Amino acid sequence: MKRAILDSILATISRGSKCYWVLLDPDDFTLEEGARVAEESQSCGADAILIGGSLLYTNHFDKFVSFVKKAVSIPVILFPGDATQLSASADALLYLSLVSGRNPMNLIGEHVKAAPVIRECGIEPIATAYMLVESGSVSSVEFMSDTRPLPRNKPQIAAAHALAAQYMGMGLVYLEAGSGAQQSVPPEMIKMVRSYVEIPIIVGGGIRDAAAAREKLEAGADIIVTGNVLKNKNGVTLMREIASAVKNF
């Protein structure tokens, strides 16, 4: 099974470096806009482009991935909300198991449906423990997955879930506050998860500036993900500042 992208991530982190990924929701952009924003993200210092969303209103997912892939040289990684969000044009996908919830479809059901397609497409699957964290509002992924997020004031619960995921062989842990979160993942939670696991920790949701990114890195995050920051008038500037904070950490 392919491991090129995961091995590259692990090699970067083992050198003491951090990563910055930019998430693009295909519903937010036309094909041309998506390609342009991906190119801008790369020029600002992004290490990879994530593509996906909790619920898609458009039917151009595969074309969107293809347009983005042609526009950049950094890895394009799928961030699928379900088994329909697959594309052979991508380099890899986060094979997300929503371990913070108890909905069997998001723990294994969607994965069974997607597995034969992933094999046929030849995409590299990266087993990832996806963990929703309480953020002050109901996120799209919380509503669509029909799962409760982890309480933000109970970091030990998050740490136990992350450790269980590591024991099950998952390669990454993704702590997610949700798109447009009122509150990002608390540093105390990141610190405790870091003390329990050796695998890389991704943190996303509610990270709106370089200071917030640094806070997550100081707590033990290895990979920072931003998405909605692109919608700001000064989105490119913010993205460049976040990328710089990650690279110079």
Backbone hydrogen bonds in HBPLUS format (Angstrom, degrees):
<---DONOR---> <-ACCEPTOR-->    atom                        ^
c    i                          cat <-CA-CA->   ^        H-A-AA   ^      H-
h    n   atom  resd res      DA  || num        DHA   H-A  angle D-A-AA Bond
n    s   type  num  typ     dist DA aas  dist angle  dist       angle   num
A0007-ASP N   A0003-ARG O   2.75 MM   4  5.76 165.8  1.77 161.1 165.9     1
A0008-SER N   A0004-ALA O   3.01 MM   4  6.12 147.1  2.12 138.7 147.5     2
A0009-ILE N   A0005-ILE O   2.96 MM   4  6.27 155.8  2.01 151.8 158.1     3
A0010-LEU N   A0006-LEU O   2.90 MM   4  6.16 167.2  1.91 157.6 160.7     4
A0011-ALA N   A0007-ASP O   2.89 MM   4  6.01 151.7  1.97 142.2 150.2     5
A0012-THR N   A0008-SER O   3.00 MM   4  6.19 157.7  2.05 146.6 152.0     6
A0013-ILE N   A0009-ILE O   3.05 MM   4  6.30 165.8  2.07 154.4 157.8     7
A0014-SER N   A0010-LEU O   2.86 MM   4  5.96 150.9  1.94 144.0 152.7     8
A0015-ARG N   A0011-ALA O   3.22 MM   4  6.41 130.5  2.48 137.1 147.7     9
A0015-ARG N   A0012-THR O   3.22 MM   3  5.37 140.0  2.39  97.7 108.6    10
A0017-SER N   A0012-THR O   3.26 MM   5  5.68 151.8  2.35 155.4 148.8    11
A0016-GLY N   A0013-ILE O   2.90 MM   3  5.14 158.2  1.95 109.6 115.6    12
A0019-CYS N   A0222-ASP O   2.98 MM 203  6.38 161.9  2.01 155.1 160.9    13
A0224-ILE N   A0019-CYS O   2.96 MM 205  6.35 162.0  1.99 153.0 154.2    14
A0047-ASP N   A0020-TYR O   2.69 MM  27  5.48 170.0  1.70 164.6 168.3    15
A0021-TRP N   A0224-ILE O   2.84 MM 203  6.16 169.7  1.85 166.5 170.1    16
A0226-THR N   A0021-TRP O   3.24 MM 205  6.77 151.3  2.33 154.7 161.1    17
A0022-VAL N   A0048-ALA O   3.16 MM  26  6.59 160.8  2.19 155.0 157.3    18
A0050-LEU N   A0022-VAL O   2.80 MM  28  5.94 166.5  1.82 142.8 147.5    19
A0023-LEU N   A0226-THR O   2.87 MM 203  6.03 170.1  1.88 154.8 158.0    20
A0024-LEU N   A0050-LEU O   2.78 MM  26  6.05 163.7  1.81 151.3 154.5    21
A0052-GLY N   A0024-LEU O   3.16 MM  28  6.58 156.7  2.22 152.8 158.6    22
A0028-ASP N   A0025-ASP O   2.87 MM   3  5.58 160.0  1.91 126.7 132.8    23
A0034-GLY N   A0030-THR O   2.88 MM   4  6.00 162.1  1.91 152.4 157.1    24
A0035-ALA N   A0031-LEU O   3.11 MM   4  6.35 159.4  2.16 146.8 151.7    25
A0036-ARG N   A0032-GLU O   3.00 MM   4  6.22 156.1  2.06 145.2 152.1    26
A0037-VAL N   A0033-GLU O   2.83 MM   4  6.03 166.1  1.85 158.2 161.4    27
A0038-ALA N   A0034-GLY O   2.94 MM   4  6.05 157.6  2.00 145.9 152.4    28
A0039-GLU N   A0035-ALA O   3.01 MM   4  6.18 153.9  2.08 141.9 149.0    29
A0040-GLU N   A0036-ARG O   2.89 MM   4  6.19 155.5  1.95 148.3 155.4    30
A0041-SER N   A0037-VAL O   2.79 MM   4  6.01 152.5  1.86 146.6 154.6    31
A0042-GLN N   A0038-ALA O   2.97 MM   4  6.27 156.1  2.03 147.2 152.8    32
A0043-SER N   A0039-GLU O   3.00 MM   4  6.29 158.0  2.05 146.5 152.6    33
A0044-CYS N   A0040-GLU O   2.90 MM   4  6.13 135.5  2.11 142.6 154.9    34
A0044-CYS N   A0041-SER O   3.19 MM   3  5.07 127.9  2.47  91.1 104.8    35
A0046-ALA N   A0041-SER O   2.96 MM   5  5.46 166.1  1.98 148.5 144.8    36
A0045-GLY N   A0042-GLN O   3.08 MM   3  5.21 146.8  2.20 100.8 110.8    37
A0049-ILE N   A0075-PRO O   2.95 MM  26  6.37 162.1  1.98 160.7 166.6    38
A0077-ILE N   A0049-ILE O   2.75 MM  28  6.04 167.0  1.77 165.9 170.4    39
A0051-ILE N   A0077-ILE O   2.97 MM  26  6.38 141.3  2.13 149.0 156.2    40
A0079-PHE N   A0051-ILE O   2.70 MM  28  5.33 160.3  1.73 145.3 139.8    41
A0064-PHE N   A0060-HIS O   2.77 MM   4  5.88 155.6  1.83 157.6 165.7    42
A0065-VAL N   A0061-PHE O   2.97 MM   4  6.28 162.3  2.00 157.5 160.7    43
A0066-SER N   A0062-ASP O   3.00 MM   4  6.23 159.7  2.04 147.0 153.0    44
A0067-PHE N   A0063-LYS O   2.86 MM   4  6.11 159.6  1.90 154.0 158.6    45
A0068-VAL N   A0064-PHE O   3.01 MM   4  6.25 165.0  2.03 154.0 157.8    46
A0069-LYS N   A0065-VAL O   2.87 MM   4  6.02 163.9  1.90 152.9 157.7    47
A0070-LYS N   A0066-SER O   3.11 MM   4  6.29 152.3  2.19 146.1 152.2    48
A0071-ALA N   A0068-VAL O   2.95 MM   3  5.12 138.1  2.13 101.7 114.4    49
A0091-ASP N   A0076-VAL O   2.87 MM  15  5.46 154.1  1.94 151.0 159.6    50
A0078-LEU N   A0092-ALA O   2.85 MM  14  6.28 161.9  1.88 140.8 142.0    51
A0094-LEU N   A0078-LEU O   2.91 MM  16  6.11 168.3  1.93 160.0 158.2    52
A0085-GLN N   A0082-ASP O   3.26 MM   3  5.96 162.8  2.29 119.6 123.8    53
A0090-ALA N   A0087-SER O   3.34 MM   3  5.93 165.9  2.36 113.9 117.4    54
A0093-LEU N   A0124-GLU O   2.86 MM  31  6.23 147.7  1.96 159.1 156.5    55
A0126-ILE N   A0093-LEU O   2.87 MM  33  6.09 153.4  1.94 168.5 174.1    56
A0096-LEU N   A0094-LEU O   2.91 MM   2  5.43 122.5  2.25 109.8  93.2    57
A0095-TYR N   A0126-ILE O   2.82 MM  31  5.30 152.6  1.90 121.9 130.1    58
A0128-THR N   A0095-TYR O   3.12 MM  33  5.59 174.1  2.12 126.4 125.7    59
A0097-SER N   A0128-THR O   2.97 MM  31  6.26 161.7  2.01 172.4 174.7    60
A0099-VAL N   A0097-SER O   2.77 MM   2  5.58 126.0  2.06 115.1  98.4    61
A0130-TYR N   A0097-SER O   2.89 MM  33  5.57 163.7  1.91 137.8 141.5    62
A0098-LEU N   A0106-ASN O   2.97 MM   8  5.48 161.3  2.00 140.3 139.7    63
A0101-GLY N   A0098-LEU O   3.17 MM   3  5.80 161.2  2.21 115.9 121.5    64
A0106-ASN N   A0103-ASN O   3.00 MM   3  5.66 136.8  2.20 118.1 128.2    65
A0107-LEU N   A0103-ASN O   3.18 MM   4  6.42 125.5  2.49 141.8 155.6    66
A0108-ILE N   A0104-PRO O   2.94 MM   4  5.91 164.5  1.97 150.6 152.3    67
A0109-GLY N   A0104-PRO O   2.98 MM   5  6.04 170.9  1.99 142.8 143.9    68
A0110-GLU N   A0105-MET O   2.81 MM   5  5.54 167.0  1.83 151.1 146.7    69
A0112-VAL N   A0108-ILE O   3.07 MM   4  6.36 148.9  2.17 155.4 162.4    70
A0113-LYS N   A0109-GLY O   3.37 MM   4  6.73 158.6  2.42 147.4 152.5    71
A0114-ALA N   A0110-GLU O   2.98 MM   4  6.15 147.9  2.08 142.0 151.1    72
A0115-ALA N   A0111-HIS O   2.85 MM   4  5.84 145.3  1.97 148.2 156.0    73
A0117-VAL N   A0114-ALA O   3.02 MM   3  5.42 119.6  2.39 111.0 126.3    74
A0118-ILE N   A0114-ALA O   2.91 MM   4  6.11 160.6  1.95 161.4 167.8    75
A0119-ARG N   A0115-ALA O   2.97 MM   4  6.20 161.4  2.00 155.6 160.4    76
A0120-GLU N   A0116-PRO O   2.96 MM   4  6.14 155.7  2.02 140.8 147.5    77
A0121-CYS N   A0117-VAL O   2.84 MM   4  6.02 157.0  1.89 151.7 157.8    78
A0122-GLY N   A0118-ILE O   2.92 MM   4  5.99 134.0  2.14 141.7 153.4    79
A0171-GLY N   A0127-ALA O   2.80 MM  44  5.48 138.7  1.97 135.6 145.8    80
A0172-LEU N   A0127-ALA O   3.31 MM  45  6.71 142.8  2.46 147.3 154.7    81
A0129-ALA N   A0172-LEU O   2.87 MM  43  6.19 167.4  1.88 155.7 152.8    82
A0174-TYR N   A0129-ALA O   2.79 MM  45  5.95 171.9  1.79 164.8 162.2    83
A0131-MET N   A0174-TYR O   2.88 MM  43  5.96 163.7  1.90 174.4 169.6    84
A0176-GLU N   A0131-MET O   2.87 MM  45  5.92 174.4  1.87 161.3 160.9    85
A0150-LEU N   A0132-LEU O   2.84 MM  18  6.07 177.2  1.84 139.5 138.5    86
A0133-VAL N   A0176-GLU O   2.78 MM  43  5.76 150.5  1.87 155.7 152.4    87
A0134-GLU N   A0150-LEU O   2.87 MM  16  5.70 168.1  1.89 161.3 157.8    88
A0183-GLN N   A0135-SER O   2.95 MM  48  4.75 130.8  2.20 137.3 144.7    89
A0143-PHE N   A0139-SER O   3.07 MM   4  6.35 163.8  2.09 152.7 156.3    90
A0144-MET N   A0140-SER O   2.85 MM   4  5.99 172.4  1.86 156.9 159.4    91
A0145-SER N   A0141-VAL O   2.93 MM   4  5.73 150.5  2.02 137.9 145.4    92
A0146-ASP N   A0142-GLU O   3.10 MM   4  5.93 122.0  2.46 133.8 145.9    93
A0146-ASP N   A0143-PHE O   3.33 MM   3  5.23 144.5  2.46  95.4 105.4    94
A0154-LYS N   A0151-PRO O   3.12 MM   3  5.49 156.6  2.18 119.9 119.7    95
A0157-ILE N   A0154-LYS O   3.01 MM   3  5.71 143.5  2.15 118.8 127.5    96
A0159-ALA N   A0155-PRO O   2.95 MM   4  6.24 158.4  2.00 151.2 157.5    97
A0160-ALA N   A0156-GLN O   3.04 MM   4  6.19 154.7  2.10 141.4 147.1    98
A0161-HIS N   A0157-ILE O   3.10 MM   4  6.37 158.0  2.15 147.4 153.0    99
A0162-ALA N   A0158-ALA O   2.94 MM   4  6.17 161.6  1.97 153.1 158.3   100
A0163-LEU N   A0159-ALA O   2.93 MM   4  6.09 158.1  1.97 148.0 154.0   101
A0164-ALA N   A0160-ALA O   3.00 MM   4  6.16 158.4  2.05 145.0 150.9   102
A0165-ALA N   A0161-HIS O   3.01 MM   4  6.27 153.6  2.08 145.9 153.0   103
A0166-GLN N   A0162-ALA O   2.95 MM   4  6.28 153.7  2.02 147.2 154.3   104
A0167-TYR N   A0163-LEU O   2.91 MM   4  6.19 161.8  1.94 153.6 158.2   105
A0168-MET N   A0164-ALA O   2.98 MM   4  6.22 134.6  2.19 138.6 151.1   106
A0168-MET N   A0165-ALA O   3.12 MM   3  4.98 126.5  2.42  90.7 105.0   107
A0170-MET N   A0165-ALA O   3.10 MM   5  5.63 163.6  2.13 154.4 149.2   108
A0169-GLY N   A0166-GLN O   2.95 MM   3  5.16 158.7  1.99 107.8 114.3   109
A0173-VAL N   A0200-PRO O   3.03 MM  27  6.35 153.9  2.10 159.3 167.2   110
A0202-ILE N   A0173-VAL O   2.67 MM  29  5.98 171.4  1.68 167.9 171.0   111
A0175-LEU N   A0202-ILE O   2.81 MM  27  6.06 164.6  1.84 162.9 157.5   112
A0204-GLY N   A0175-LEU O   3.06 MM  29  6.48 159.1  2.11 164.4 167.9   113
A0177-ALA N   A0204-GLY O   3.02 MM  27  6.34 167.1  2.04 142.3 146.0   114
A0181-ALA N   A0178-GLY O   3.22 MM   3  5.29 139.7  2.39 135.8 126.8   115
A0189-MET N   A0186-PRO O   3.07 MM   3  5.52 131.4  2.31 109.3 120.8   116
A0190-ILE N   A0186-PRO O   3.29 MM   4  6.71 159.2  2.34 149.7 155.4   117
A0191-LYS N   A0187-PRO O   2.87 MM   4  6.07 163.4  1.89 154.1 158.4   118
A0192-MET N   A0188-GLU O   3.13 MM   4  6.31 157.3  2.19 140.1 145.4   119
A0193-VAL N   A0189-MET O   2.95 MM   4  6.17 165.6  1.97 154.8 158.9   120
A0194-ARG N   A0190-ILE O   2.83 MM   4  6.00 159.8  1.87 151.3 157.6   121
A0195-SER N   A0191-LYS O   3.02 MM   4  6.26 142.0  2.16 140.4 150.2   122
A0196-TYR N   A0193-VAL O   3.01 MM   3  5.19 147.1  2.12 103.6 113.9   123
A0197-VAL N   A0193-VAL O   3.06 MM   4  6.28 146.8  2.18 157.9 166.4   124
A0222-ASP N   A0201-ILE O   2.87 MM  21  5.30 165.0  1.89 147.3 151.8   125
A0223-ILE N   A0201-ILE O   3.10 MM  22  6.35 151.7  2.19 153.0 151.5   126
A0203-VAL N   A0223-ILE O   2.93 MM  20  6.32 156.0  1.99 163.8 169.7   127
A0225-VAL N   A0203-VAL O   3.04 MM  22  6.20 153.4  2.11 156.6 154.1   128
A0213-ALA N   A0209-ASP O   3.17 MM   4  6.50 155.6  2.23 147.4 154.6   129
A0214-ARG N   A0210-ALA O   2.91 MM   4  6.17 160.5  1.94 152.8 157.3   130
A0215-GLU N   A0211-ALA O   3.02 MM   4  6.25 152.3  2.10 144.6 152.2   131
A0216-LYS N   A0212-ALA O   3.19 MM   4  6.50 154.0  2.26 146.7 152.0   132
A0217-LEU N   A0213-ALA O   3.03 MM   4  6.34 155.1  2.09 149.3 156.7   133
A0218-GLU N   A0214-ARG O   2.83 MM   4  6.00 162.6  1.86 155.6 159.8   134
A0219-ALA N   A0215-GLU O   3.15 MM   4  6.31 138.2  2.34 135.5 146.0   135
A0221-ALA N   A0216-LYS O   2.96 MM   5  5.52 164.1  1.98 147.2 143.8   136
A0220-GLY N   A0217-LEU O   3.05 MM   3  5.18 146.4  2.16 100.9 111.1   137
A0230-LEU N   A0227-GLY O   3.15 MM   3  6.14 167.4  2.16 127.5 130.1   138
A0231-LYS N   A0228-ASN O   2.89 MM   3  5.46 155.9  1.95 117.2 124.3   139
A0232-ASN N   A0229-VAL O   3.23 MM   3  5.64 161.3  2.27 109.9 115.4   140
A0235-GLY N   A0232-ASN O   3.01 MM   3  4.64 146.4  2.13 113.3 108.4   141
A0238-LEU N   A0234-ASN O   2.97 MM   4  6.26 163.8  2.00 158.9 163.9   142
A0239-MET N   A0235-GLY O   2.85 MM   4  6.01 158.3  1.90 148.2 154.7   143
A0240-ARG N   A0236-VAL O   2.92 MM   4  6.14 155.2  1.99 146.4 152.9   144
A0241-GLU N   A0237-THR O   2.97 MM   4  6.24 154.8  2.03 149.0 156.0   145
A0242-ILE N   A0238-LEU O   2.86 MM   4  6.12 157.0  1.91 152.7 159.0   146
A0243-ALA N   A0239-MET O   2.91 MM   4  6.06 164.9  1.93 149.3 153.8   147
A0244-SER N   A0240-ARG O   2.96 MM   4  6.13 154.1  2.03 142.3 149.4   148
A0245-ALA N   A0241-GLU O   2.98 MM   4  6.20 154.4  2.04 143.4 150.2   149
A0246-VAL N   A0242-ILE O   2.96 MM   4  6.26 154.0  2.02 151.7 158.7   150
A0247-LYS N   A0243-ALA O   2.90 MM   4  6.10 167.1  1.92 152.8 156.5   151
A0248-ASN N   A0244-SER O   2.93 MM   4  5.92 151.3  2.01 147.3 154.4   152
A0249-PHE N   A0246-VAL O   3.35 MM   3  5.31 166.9  2.37 104.4 107.1   153
